[in-house]
Amino acid sequence: MAHDSGGSSFELKAMLRDERFWKIAFQVITLIVVLALVSFFLSNLNRNLIQQGRAFSFSFLTNPAGFSIGESLIQYRPNDPYWRALIVGLGNTLSLVASGIALTTFLGVVAGVASFSKNWLVHKLSRIYVGLVRNIPLLLQLFFWYFAIYGALPQPENQIGVFGIAFLNNRGVYIPWASSAVLALLGIAATIGAVIAAFYLWQQRTKIRVETGTGGKTQTIGLAVLGLLWIAIIVFGMNWTIPAGVEGGGVEGGLRLSREFVASLTALVFYTSAFVAEIVRAGIQSVSKGQWEAARSLGLPAGSVMQLVVFPQALRVIIPPMNSEYMNLTKNTSLAFAVAFPEMYSVATTTYNQTGRPVEVFVVLMATYLSLCLLITLVMNQLNQNVQFKER
């Protein structure tokens, strides 16, 4: 028995000296403390609400909303329940987030790469853009685009036509679009799938060309076929409707992007892209000079050096902070309420003002933004794993 007691004591001491045990124990203790605090605050909240004559409940979400929403991706009427109104706000937020992330990535990468341009004008424009835009508050930029730029466009009677396929006036921007929501979703899904497939094919092509100095022909053909297939789906599969100006002003057909939406999107993209450009610049600078010199010694032109050698290595530095910028863009969409765009926060504000349920509404609001940010983090972490150097 003494031997067993000594063995158990030895195992306990060994476990207490094990760093892995303390890592797990710390996480468990932290979780317990957090759950205890949440339980305390929730019980205290519920007790205070009961004293005021109302318990914590989401039953109000089934009541008729009684207010209209100017823009909606789904059908909505004022007598629809509050939960549907919040879904409309979520859809508008998602439209800002999705289009914002795509445009921000493109503009930010272009501006970041342009800072290494040998052309003096391109280099200076990139640095001025970054230095100017990221130091001006986003809300101020939002008002600038809404009032000074899009608000200064002419009335519908004198609207501006762009090659006969798009129109601009002070009510919004009109562009070609699919003839139905189903076809539009098909085009969006095809674009996302093509981007993901192209990313993996490009990675494989770059890896083969860097390791062997030649090759990558199969991946190049795959990229070409993928591009042609995407173009075929977009051009012929979406049954485009072209906006047309009508006599006396106004536009028929196509997709109307409201002044509130385009102002919010433009401000978000230009502001966030300035930070993304700095992330891209820092990522490119993290690649050692030896890699640049080795690529040039092979006779590669400047564009190929950046495309095949430098930028793929820079991605492992670029992607982690990009996750934070995408989440910042997602949370900053709440500022669009300042120009009356009915995104999630704007609809939620109207909801709690009418129902007198600020706590429940803000719980829904926080859960929504948290879920969106966690989804972005999940995707970016997976992308980050794919670009990291693999141990051999």
C-alpha positions in Angstrom: 0.0 0.0 0.0 2.9 2.4 0.8 4.3 1.7 -2.6 1.0 2.6 -4.3 0.8 5.8 -2.3 4.3 6.8 -3.2 3.6 6.1 -6.9 0.4 8.2 -6.8 2.3 11.0 -5.1 5.1 10.8 -7.7 2.6 10.9 -10.6 0.8 13.9 -9.0 4.1 15.8 -8.6 5.0 15.0 -12.2 1.7 16.2 -13.5 2.0 19.5 -11.5 5.4 20.1 -13.1 4.0 19.4 -16.6 3.5 22.6 -18.6 0.8 21.1 -20.7 -1.3 20.4 -17.5 -1.1 24.0 -16.4 -2.1 25.3 -19.9 -5.2 23.1 -19.9 -5.9 23.9 -16.2 -5.6 27.7 -16.9 -8.1 27.4 -19.8 -10.6 25.4 -17.7 -10.3 27.9 -14.8 -10.8 30.8 -17.1 -13.8 29.2 -18.7 -15.4 28.6 -15.2 -14.7 32.2 -14.2 -16.2 33.5 -17.4 -19.3 31.3 -17.1 -19.7 32.3 -13.5 -19.5 36.0 -14.4 -21.9 35.7 -17.3 -24.4 33.8 -15.1 -24.1 36.4 -12.4 -24.7 39.3 -14.8 -27.6 37.5 -16.6 -29.3 36.7 -13.3 -28.9 40.2 -12.1 -30.2 41.6 -15.4 -33.3 39.3 -15.3 -34.0 40.2 -11.6 -33.9 43.9 -12.5 -36.1 43.4 -15.5 -38.7 41.5 -13.4 -38.7 44.4 -10.9 -39.6 46.7 -13.7 -42.5 44.4 -14.7 -40.9 42.7 -17.7 -38.9 39.5 -18.0 -36.0 38.9 -20.4 -37.7 37.5 -23.5 -37.5 37.5 -27.3 -41.2 36.9 -27.8 -41.5 40.5 -29.2 -39.7 39.4 -32.4 -43.0 37.8 -33.6 -45.0 41.1 -33.3 -45.6 43.2 -36.4 -42.8 45.7 -36.9 -44.9 48.5 -38.2 -42.2 50.4 -40.0 -40.9 50.4 -43.5 -37.4 49.8 -44.7 -36.1 51.7 -47.8 -33.9 48.9 -49.2 -34.3 45.2 -48.9 -32.8 42.1 -50.6 -35.8 40.1 -49.6 -39.5 40.9 -49.8 -40.6 43.0 -46.7 -43.8 44.8 -45.7 -44.4 47.0 -42.6 -46.7 44.4 -41.1 -44.1 41.7 -41.2 -42.7 40.7 -37.7 -39.6 42.2 -36.2 -37.4 39.2 -36.8 -38.0 39.6 -40.6 -37.1 43.3 -40.3 -33.8 42.3 -38.6 -33.2 39.7 -41.4 -33.6 42.6 -43.9 -31.0 44.6 -41.9 -28.7 41.6 -41.8 -29.0 41.1 -45.6 -28.1 44.8 -46.2 -25.1 44.5 -43.9 -23.9 41.3 -45.6 -24.2 43.1 -49.0 -21.8 45.8 -47.6 -19.5 43.3 -46.1 -19.2 41.0 -49.1 -18.7 43.7 -51.7 -16.5 45.7 -49.3 -14.1 42.8 -48.7 -13.8 42.1 -52.4 -13.1 45.7 -53.4 -10.9 46.4 -50.4 -8.7 43.4 -51.1 -8.3 44.5 -54.7 -7.6 48.2 -54.1 -5.4 47.5 -51.0 -3.2 45.0 -52.9 -2.9 47.3 -55.9 -2.0 50.3 -53.6 0.5 48.2 -51.6 2.3 46.8 -54.6 2.3 50.3 -56.3 4.4 51.6 -53.4 7.3 49.5 -54.9 6.8 50.8 -58.4 9.8 52.3 -60.2 7.4 54.9 -61.7 7.8 58.1 -59.5 4.2 59.2 -60.0 2.6 55.8 -59.2 4.8 55.4 -56.1 3.9 58.9 -54.8 0.2 58.5 -55.5 0.2 55.3 -53.5 2.0 56.9 -50.5 -0.2 60.0 -50.6 -3.4 57.9 -50.7 -2.3 55.8 -47.7 -1.0 58.7 -45.7 -4.1 60.9 -46.3 -7.0 58.4 -46.2 -6.1 56.4 -43.1 -5.7 59.6 -41.0 -9.1 61.0 -41.7 -12.0 59.6 -39.5 -14.2 57.1 -41.3 -17.4 58.9 -40.4 -16.1 62.2 -41.9 -15.2 60.3 -45.1 -18.7 58.8 -45.1 -20.3 62.2 -45.0 -17.8 63.5 -47.7 -18.8 60.8 -50.2 -22.5 61.1 -49.3 -22.9 64.8 -49.5 -19.9 66.2 -51.5 -19.6 63.5 -54.2 -22.8 61.5 -54.7 -24.9 64.3 -53.4 -23.4 66.6 -56.0 -24.5 64.4 -58.9 -27.2 65.9 -61.2 -30.9 65.4 -60.7 -32.5 62.4 -62.6 -33.6 64.8 -65.3 -29.9 65.5 -66.1 -28.4 62.2 -65.1 -25.0 61.1 -66.4 -24.8 58.1 -68.8 -21.8 55.9 -68.9 -21.4 54.2 -72.3 -25.1 53.7 -72.4 -25.0 50.8 -69.9 -24.9 52.7 -66.6 -26.3 55.9 -65.2 -25.5 58.1 -62.3 -27.7 60.7 -60.5 -28.1 62.0 -57.0 -30.4 59.1 -56.2 -27.9 56.4 -56.9 -26.0 54.4 -59.4 -27.7 52.1 -62.0 -25.7 49.2 -63.4 -26.4 46.0 -65.5 -27.7 43.1 -63.4 -29.2 39.6 -63.7 -32.8 39.4 -64.6 -33.7 37.4 -61.4 -32.4 36.9 -57.9 -31.7 33.2 -58.6 -29.4 34.0 -61.5 -27.7 36.7 -59.5 -27.0 34.2 -56.7 -25.7 31.8 -59.3 -23.3 34.4 -60.6 -22.1 35.2 -57.1 -21.6 31.6 -56.2 -19.7 31.0 -59.5 -17.5 33.9 -58.8 -16.6 32.8 -55.3 -15.9 29.2 -56.5 -13.8 30.5 -59.3 -11.7 32.7 -57.0 -11.1 29.9 -54.6 -10.2 27.4 -57.3 -8.0 30.0 -59.1 -6.1 30.7 -55.8 -5.2 27.0 -55.3 -4.2 26.6 -58.9 -2.1 29.7 -58.8 -0.4 28.4 -55.6 0.4 25.1 -57.3 1.7 26.9 -60.4 3.9 29.2 -58.4 5.3 26.4 -56.3 6.2 24.3 -59.3 7.8 27.2 -61.2 9.8 28.3 -58.2 11.0 24.8 -57.3 11.8 23.6 -60.9 12.3 26.8 -62.8 9.9 25.6 -65.4 6.6 23.8 -65.6 3.2 24.9 -64.3 1.8 24.4 -67.8 -1.1 22.2 -66.5 -2.0 24.7 -63.9 -1.8 27.5 -66.4 -4.2 25.6 -68.7 -6.5 25.0 -65.7 -6.5 28.7 -64.9 -7.4 29.6 -68.5 -10.2 27.0 -68.7 -11.5 28.2 -65.3 -11.5 31.8 -66.5 -13.3 31.0 -69.7 -15.9 28.9 -67.8 -16.5 31.8 -65.4 -16.8 34.3 -68.3 -19.3 32.0 -70.0 -21.4 31.8 -66.8 -21.3 35.5 -66.2 -21.9 36.6 -69.7 -24.4 34.1 -71.0 -25.9 32.5 -67.9 -27.2 35.5 -65.9 -29.5 36.9 -68.6 -28.4 40.5 -68.0 -30.8 43.4 -68.0 -29.3 46.8 -69.1 -30.5 50.0 -67.5 -32.1 52.4 -69.9 -32.8 56.1 -69.3 -36.5 57.2 -69.7 -37.8 60.5 -71.0 -38.1 63.1 -68.3 -35.5 61.5 -66.1 -35.1 58.2 -64.3 -33.9 54.7 -65.2 -35.6 51.4 -66.1 -34.0 48.0 -65.7 -30.7 47.0 -64.3 -29.8 47.2 -60.6 -30.2 50.4 -58.6 -27.5 51.0 -56.0 -28.9 53.7 -53.7 -26.9 56.8 -52.9 -26.7 55.6 -49.3 -25.3 52.2 -50.2 -22.7 53.5 -52.7 -21.5 56.2 -50.3 -21.2 53.7 -47.4 -19.4 51.2 -49.6 -17.0 53.7 -51.1 -16.1 55.2 -47.7 -15.5 51.7 -46.2 -13.4 50.5 -49.2 -11.2 53.6 -49.5 -10.7 53.8 -45.7 -9.9 50.1 -45.1 -7.8 49.7 -48.3 -5.4 52.3 -46.9 -4.6 50.0 -44.0 -4.6 46.9 -46.2 -2.0 48.7 -48.5 0.3 49.1 -45.5 -0.1 45.5 -44.6 0.8 44.4 -48.1 3.7 46.8 -48.2 5.0 45.4 -44.9 4.5 41.8 -46.1 6.5 42.4 -49.3 9.3 44.1 -47.4 9.5 41.1 -45.1 10.8 39.0 -48.0 14.6 39.1 -47.8 16.6 40.9 -50.4 18.3 37.7 -51.3 15.1 36.4 -52.7 14.7 39.5 -54.9 18.3 39.2 -56.1 18.1 35.5 -56.7 14.9 36.0 -58.8 16.6 38.8 -60.8 19.7 36.6 -61.4 17.4 34.2 -63.2 16.6 36.9 -65.6 13.0 37.3 -64.5 11.4 40.7 -65.2 10.2 42.9 -62.3 6.6 41.8 -62.7 7.4 38.1 -62.6 9.7 38.6 -59.6 6.8 40.1 -57.7 4.3 37.7 -59.0 6.2 34.4 -58.7 8.7 34.8 -55.9 8.0 37.8 -53.6 4.3 38.0 -53.3 3.6 34.3 -52.6 6.2 34.4 -49.7 4.7 37.7 -48.5 1.3 36.1 -48.1 2.3 34.4 -44.9 2.9 37.8 -43.3 0.0 39.6 -45.0 -2.9 37.3 -44.3 -3.0 37.3 -40.4 -3.4 41.1 -40.1 -5.8 41.1 -43.0 -8.2 39.1 -40.8 -8.3 42.1 -38.4 -9.0 44.6 -41.2 -11.8 42.4 -42.6 -13.4 42.3 -39.1 -12.9 46.1 -38.7 -14.7 46.6 -42.0 -17.6 44.3 -40.9 -18.0 46.2 -37.6 -17.6 49.6 -39.3 -20.7 48.9 -41.5 -22.7 50.0 -38.5 -21.6 53.6 -39.2 -23.8 53.5 -42.4 -26.8 54.4 -40.3 -25.4 57.9 -40.3 -26.4 58.3 -43.9 -29.7 56.4 -43.4 -28.6 53.1 -45.0 -30.8 50.4 -43.3 -28.1 48.0 -42.2 -28.4 45.8 -39.1 -27.6 48.5 -36.5 -30.1 51.0 -38.0 -32.9 48.4 -38.1 -32.0 47.2 -34.6 -32.1 50.8 -33.3 -35.6 51.3 -34.7 -36.7 48.0 -33.2 -35.7 48.7 -29.7 -37.0 52.3 -29.8 -40.4 50.8 -30.7 -40.4 47.8 -28.5 -38.6 49.1 -25.4 -36.4 46.0 -25.5 -32.9 47.4 -25.8 -31.3 44.5 -23.9 -32.7 41.8 -26.0 -32.1 43.7 -29.3 -28.5 44.4 -28.4 -28.0 40.7 -27.5 -29.2 39.8 -31.0 -27.0 42.6 -32.5 -23.8 41.5 -30.6 -24.4 37.8 -31.5 -24.8 38.8 -35.1 -21.5 40.8 -35.4 -19.7 38.1 -33.3 -20.9 35.4 -35.6 -19.8 37.3 -38.7 -16.3 38.0 -37.2 -15.9 34.4 -36.2 -16.8 33.3 -39.7 -14.3 35.6 -41.2 -11.6 34.4 -38.7 -12.4 30.8 -39.6 -11.9 31.4 -43.3 -8.8 33.5 -42.9 -7.2 31.0 -40.5 -7.8 28.2 -43.1 -6.3 30.4 -45.8 -3.3 31.3 -43.5 -2.6 27.6 -43.0 -2.5 27.0 -46.7 0.1 29.7 -47.4 2.5 28.9 -44.5 5.7 27.1 -45.2 5.4 23.3 -44.8 8.0 21.4 -42.8 9.7 18.6 -44.6 
